[in-house]
Amino acid sequence: MPEGDAVLRTARRLHRGLAGRTLAVAELRWDLRRPAELTGRRTIEVVSRGKHLLHRIEGGLTLHTHLRMDGRWQVTERSRVSSRMAHATDLRALLATDTHAALGWRLGMLDLVPTGEEHSLVGHLGPDVLGADWDEGEALRRLRAAGEQPVGAALLDQRNLAGLGTIFTAEPLFVQRVNPWSPVSGLDDATLTGIVRRARRMIAGSVETSRPALTGDPREPTSVHGRSGRPCRRCGAPVRVAMIGTAPRDRTMFYCPRCQGGLAPTDDGRRQRPLGAR
């Protein structure tokens, strides 16, 4: 699932292509809360909120989308949108001005609501790690309320702070030498604050790139994420992967047992082949 940095880049692309221009085509191929005719309305702005996209349109409407695992927005010149593309079965939304088009492929969520009711879709989110209104104190307060929950799962919970996914959870925990399965209640204030600040610096540093660049090595841009079965860049022990969180919201978490305090409770310790290896 794209994390906050990728969603912010998507918002910027959509904003550059559509903002200030009138929609000549607006096709939404999904069950909507409040169908409305968008053709002829001007795009005011497109912004991100955590992993959500808010496309604000004149007349007090907001088109809300979430990419989930497989969704993406493609922005291109309108002249390059072929009839085959426009009628593809996995195209969920088609927005076009006289010059540019935005194609929403396999979108995981698509809602049209009054702008004044955006909170019904994103109001549950915690502070946005990439937002102009980032509130570290509030994020820490929400994390503390997680109590005995593993810190890795608490960081992934968008109700605590919005925007982090498995990459920008695993990487700061590795750098800070914290086991992802450590209960939040067992971490002192300095440690928890250090994790949150490290995560925010890492994801902010990746906004301008098409992929994370966290190690200084373009061939291996991460320290643990996606590197199970391969040597830890710090100690040489095998990096491992295990599930974290409660089903059905459990996620994969990469970590180094030697650097981060031992095996996960969900890790059987068996040898893991490198990802992609037979």
N, C-alpha and C positions, 0 to 999 in steps of 0.2 A: 504494500500500500504506500503510495507517495506520502512523504512526510511534509512538514510545514514549509521547508525551504522550496521543495518542488511545487507545492500548491501556490506559494507566493510568486514564483516565477511564472506560473500559468496565469495567475491574475494579472500580472503585468503585461503579458502578451495579449490577453483579451482586452485589457484597457487600451493598450496602444492601437489595436486594430479596430476597436468599436467606439471608444469614448468620444462623445461630441457629435457622433454621426447618427443618422436616422436609419432604422431597420427597414430595409426594403423586403426582406424575407424573414419570417420568424415561424419555424415549424418545431413544435414540441411533441415528441412521440412517446408520451407517458401519461399515466393517470394523474391528473393535477387536482390540487385542492380547489383552485379557483381559476378555471379557464378564462382567458382574456385575449383580446386581439392586440398583439404587440406590433404588428406592422404599422409603420408610420410614426412610431414613438422613438425618441432619441435616447441612446445610452448615456447615462450620467457618469457612472464609474463602475469598475469591477474591482473588488477588493477580496482579500482572503481573511478568514477567521479560523485560525488553527488549520485544520485540514478541509475546511469548507470554503466554497466560493460564493460570493454574493454579487450578483449582477444587477445593479440598480438602474431602473428605467423610468423615464419621466412619466408622470401620472401616478406616482406613488406605488410602483410595483417592484418587486425584487424576484429575480430568478435565482433560486438556490440550487447548487449542485455539489455533489460529493463524488469523488472518483472511485472510492472503494479500492478494490484490488486491481481491476483491469481498465478502469476508465481513463480517458484523456480528452483534452480539448486541443484541436488542431486549428491554427489560424493561418490562413493563406489568402492569396488574391482570389477574388470571386471568379475571375475568368478561368481559374485552374480547377474549379469544382465541376467535375464531369457528371453527366446524368447517372452513371453507374454509382458514383460516390453518393450522390444526393438520395438515391433510392436503396442504399445498402441496408440490410436488415439490422445491423448492429449500430446504426446511426440513431442516437436518441434525441438529438437537437440540431437544428440547422438555423443559424442566424447570419444574416448577410446585409451589408450596406451596399451602396453602389460600387464600392471598390474592393471590400474585404469580406471574407466569410469566416465564421467560426463553426467548426463541426465537433459536436460532442459525441464521442464514440464510447459505447458500453458504459455509460454513466451509471454509477451505483445509486444515486439519489437525484431526483429532479422535482423541484417544487416551485410553484409560483404563488407568492403571498404578497399582501400589502407590505410595503417597506416598514411600516410601523409595527408589524407583527413578526419581524425577523427573529425576535427573541424566542418565539415558539419553536424555532429550529436550531438556534445556536446559543440560547440563553443559559443552557446547562453547562456550557464549556467554562473551564477555568481560564486564568489569564493566558493570553497568547504570547508564547515565547518570542515571537517576531513582531508583535504588535507595538504600535506607538504608545499604547496605554499599558504596557507590561507592568505588572505589580508583583514584585518578588515576594513581599511580605504575605500577600494573599495566597500566592502559590505555595509557600512554605506552610501556611496555616492549614490549607487543604491537605497537603501531604501528611502533616502531623496527624490529622484526623483519621488517616488510614490505619493508624495503630499497628496491629500485628501483621498487616498485609506486607508481602515482600516489596522492598523498595523498587525493584524493577517493574513489578506490576503496577505500583502506585504511579510511577512516572509515565507509564503507558496509558493510564486512565485519563482521558481527555477532560474529565470533570475536575481534575486537580490542576493541570496546566495543559494547554492546548498546543499541539503541533509536533510533539515528539512521537517517533515511531521506534521500531526496534534498533535501527542504526544509532540514532542519537540518544538511545537509552543504554545500549550495550557499551558504546565507546567511552562516554564519560565515566561510567561505573568502572571500566577497566583502568582508565587513567588514574582514577582516585583510589584504586585497589579495594573496591567495595564489592562484596558478593551480592549479585542481584536478588538473591533469596533472603538476604538479611531483612528482618522486620524493621519497618520504619521506626518503631518505638525504641529499637536498640541503637539507633544512630544519634550521636550528639548533634547539637545545633550547627557547629562548625562543619561537620562532615556533610550533613544534609544540604547546607547552604553551598558548600563547595561543589557538590554534585550538580545542583541546579545551575549555578553560575557557569560551570564547565560545559554543561549541555547547551546552555544558551549561546555561549561563545562559539561552540562547534557548529551548531546549526546556522547561526548568523554568518559564519565564515563560508558556508556552503551555498548561500543564496545566489551568488553570482556565478557558480559553476554548475555544470550539468550533472556532476556526480560528486559525492563527498571527497574531500581532499584533506584527510586528517593526520597523515603520517609524514608528508613531505615526499613520499615515493609514489609517483603516478601509477606504477605497476601494481602496487598494493596500497590502495588509499585508506584502508581501515586496519585497525590493530587486531580485532577479534571478529567483527561482524562478517559473516560469510566465509570464515576461515576455519571451520571445524575440521579436525583431523590434520591440521597443518601446525608447524611449530609456532609457539607464541613468540612474537617479535621481541619480547622483553626477557623471558626466561628460557625459552626453547621447549617447554613442555607442550603437549598437544592441546590446542584450543578445542573446546567442546561446545555442543549445542544441546539444549534441553527445553522443555516447555515450562512456561511461567504463567501464573494466573489461573483462574477458574474457568473451566469450560462453560459455555462455548466461546468465551472471550480470551482463552489462553493463547499465547503467542510463543514463537521460538525466541530463545535468548542465547546468544553466543557469549562465552566467557572462558577465562583461563583458571582452572581449579587451583593451580599452584600460586598464582599471583593474587587470586581473589578469595582465598579462604576455604577451599575444598569443593567437593562435588555437590551439585544441586540435589535436593531431595527427589527430584523427578528424573535424575540421571542414573542409569544402571551401571555406569562405569565401563561398559563394553567398548571395545575399539571402534572408533568412528573413522570411516574413510573420508578423505577430502571431498567436499561437495563437487559433484560432476565426475568423480572417479568411478570406474566400474569395480 
